[in-house]
Amino acid sequence: MKKTYQGMQDKSKSKFEVLGKRELLAEVPLPMVEVWEELQAQVEQLTGEAGLRIIGTILENEVTRRVGPPHRPDPVSGVVRWGRQPGYVVFGGRKVAVERPRVRTRAGQEVELDSYARLQDDGRRQRAVREGIVAGLTARNYRRARAASFN
């Protein structure tokens, strides 16, 4: 008579599981800190690229809302697409170069894009400069301000 041991069947279930009849799920413990150290630069690059694509979509959506779809401008709107131009937006606390869409009236006057103006504004940087000026951190008074902060 053969004895069945209860622990033998369930021993490897925590590491391997058959899902359906085709897939095998393996749980392998990883040193997460080391993995993050290796992947951090790639994750930051990926999120940066995703952010720039979102910014491009925001600008294009405003143009489409104002003008209409590409190659089919809305005659009622009174504005048309007028190509692209190099520009910048503030992203992650830095100025980043982008190709901004241009819009003009049918009479030829440039129309400012609200989203582009808002994406150029960096309230954090302006606050830091303003606080530095209030604290006396101009180039002329730097030594005096530094000495005052250590006393």
C-alpha positions in Angstrom: 0.0 0.0 0.0 1.4 3.4 -1.1 1.3 6.3 1.4 0.4 9.7 0.1 2.1 12.7 1.8 0.0 15.8 1.9 2.9 18.2 1.8 4.5 16.9 -1.5 1.7 18.2 -3.8 1.5 21.7 -2.4 5.2 22.3 -1.9 5.9 24.1 -5.2 2.5 25.8 -5.6 3.7 29.1 -4.2 6.4 29.4 -6.9 4.7 27.9 -9.9 1.0 27.8 -11.0 -0.6 26.6 -14.1 -3.1 29.1 -15.4 -5.5 27.6 -17.9 -3.6 24.9 -19.8 -1.0 27.1 -21.6 0.5 29.6 -19.3 3.0 29.2 -16.4 3.3 32.0 -13.8 6.6 32.1 -11.9 7.1 34.2 -8.8 10.8 35.0 -8.5 11.9 37.4 -5.7 13.9 40.3 -7.1 16.2 42.8 -5.3 13.9 45.8 -6.0 16.4 48.5 -5.0 19.0 47.2 -7.4 16.4 46.8 -10.2 15.2 50.4 -9.6 18.8 51.7 -9.7 19.3 50.0 -13.1 16.0 51.1 -14.6 15.6 54.6 -13.1 17.2 56.4 -16.1 15.0 54.5 -18.6 11.9 55.2 -16.6 12.7 58.9 -16.4 13.3 59.0 -20.1 10.0 57.2 -20.9 8.0 59.5 -18.6 9.7 62.5 -20.2 8.8 61.3 -23.7 5.3 60.6 -22.6 5.0 64.1 -21.1 6.2 65.7 -24.3 3.7 63.7 -26.4 0.9 64.8 -24.0 2.0 68.4 -24.4 2.0 68.1 -28.2 -1.5 66.6 -28.0 -2.7 69.5 -25.9 -1.5 72.0 -28.4 -2.9 70.1 -31.4 -6.3 69.7 -29.6 -6.6 73.5 -29.1 -5.8 74.1 -32.8 -8.3 71.5 -33.9 -10.9 73.0 -31.5 -10.3 76.6 -32.9 -9.7 75.8 -36.6 -11.2 72.4 -37.3 -9.6 69.2 -38.5 -6.4 69.4 -40.7 -7.1 70.2 -44.3 -10.7 71.0 -43.5 -10.9 74.4 -41.7 -14.2 75.5 -40.3 -15.2 78.5 -42.4 -17.2 79.9 -39.5 -14.2 80.1 -37.2 -12.4 82.7 -39.2 -8.9 81.2 -38.4 -6.6 78.8 -40.3 -3.6 76.7 -39.5 -0.4 78.4 -40.5 2.4 75.8 -40.1 4.7 75.2 -37.2 7.4 77.1 -35.5 10.1 76.3 -33.0 9.2 77.2 -29.5 9.5 76.0 -25.9 7.4 74.9 -22.9 8.4 74.5 -19.3 8.4 70.8 -18.4 9.9 69.3 -15.3 11.2 72.8 -14.2 13.2 73.2 -17.5 12.6 74.9 -20.8 12.1 72.2 -23.4 12.1 72.8 -27.2 8.9 71.9 -29.1 7.4 72.5 -32.5 4.4 74.7 -31.8 1.5 75.0 -34.2 0.6 78.4 -35.5 -2.9 79.8 -36.2 -3.8 83.0 -38.0 -6.9 84.9 -38.8 -8.0 85.0 -42.4 -6.8 88.5 -42.5 -3.3 87.3 -41.6 -3.0 88.2 -37.9 -1.3 85.7 -35.5 -3.6 84.1 -33.0 -2.1 83.2 -29.6 -2.8 79.7 -28.3 -4.0 79.8 -24.7 -2.5 76.4 -23.9 0.9 77.3 -25.3 1.0 80.4 -23.2 0.0 78.4 -20.1 2.6 75.7 -20.8 5.3 78.4 -21.0 4.5 79.7 -17.5 6.5 78.2 -14.7 5.1 79.5 -11.4 7.7 77.6 -9.4 10.7 79.1 -11.1 9.2 82.6 -10.9 8.4 82.1 -7.2 12.0 81.0 -6.5 13.4 84.0 -8.2 11.0 86.3 -6.4 11.9 84.8 -3.1 15.6 85.1 -3.8 15.2 88.7 -4.7 13.2 89.4 -1.5 15.9 87.6 0.5 18.6 89.8 -1.1 20.1 87.1 -3.3 21.0 89.3 -6.3 24.5 89.0 -7.8 25.5 92.3 -6.3 24.4 91.5 -2.7 25.3 87.7 -2.7 28.1 87.9 -0.2 26.0 90.1 2.2 23.0 87.8 1.9 25.1 84.7 2.4 26.8 86.3 5.5 23.4 87.3 6.8 22.0 83.8 6.5 24.9 82.3 8.4 24.7 84.8 11.3 
